[in-house]
Amino acid sequence: MKDHPKTTRALREANKAFKPVETKKPMTDYAKAQQALHDNRERLKRERLAREIKPRSHPE
């Protein structure tokens, strides 16, 4: 005999619907600083590329 009872389809679907939510660990101060640095670098890169494209599109 099997040690565990037979699971029905409804029970399996209920277990899928109510399985525990994976929570993210809180960010450390270091990780927050790194994320802020990365975000700032990307913002500055977008601004620089926008400045470089602007003069090329309107030659005088």
C-alpha positions in Angstrom: 0.0 0.0 0.0 1.0 3.5 -0.6 1.9 5.8 2.4 0.1 8.9 1.0 -3.6 9.2 0.1 -4.6 9.5 -3.6 -4.9 13.2 -4.6 -7.7 14.3 -6.7 -7.4 16.7 -9.6 -9.4 19.3 -7.7 -7.0 19.0 -4.7 -4.0 19.4 -7.0 -5.5 22.5 -8.6 -6.3 24.0 -5.2 -2.7 23.4 -4.1 -1.4 25.2 -7.2 -3.8 28.1 -6.6 -2.8 28.5 -2.9 0.9 27.7 -3.0 3.1 30.0 -1.0 4.1 33.3 -2.6 7.8 33.7 -3.1 8.8 36.8 -1.4 11.9 38.9 -2.3 14.5 39.5 0.3 14.8 43.2 1.3 17.6 44.9 -0.5 20.7 45.7 1.5 22.1 49.2 1.6 24.9 48.1 -0.7 22.4 46.7 -3.3 20.3 49.9 -3.1 23.4 52.0 -3.7 24.4 49.8 -6.6 20.9 50.0 -8.1 20.9 53.8 -7.7 24.3 54.0 -9.4 23.2 51.8 -12.3 19.9 53.8 -12.8 21.8 57.1 -12.7 24.4 55.8 -15.3 21.6 54.7 -17.6 19.8 58.0 -17.2 23.0 60.0 -18.1 23.6 57.7 -21.0 20.1 58.4 -22.4 20.6 62.1 -22.0 24.0 62.1 -23.7 22.7 60.0 -26.6 19.8 62.4 -27.0 22.2 65.4 -27.1 24.4 63.7 -29.7 21.4 62.9 -32.0 19.8 66.3 -31.8 22.5 68.3 -33.7 22.8 65.6 -36.4 19.1 65.7 -37.2 19.1 69.5 -37.8 22.2 70.3 -39.8 22.6 74.0 -40.6 
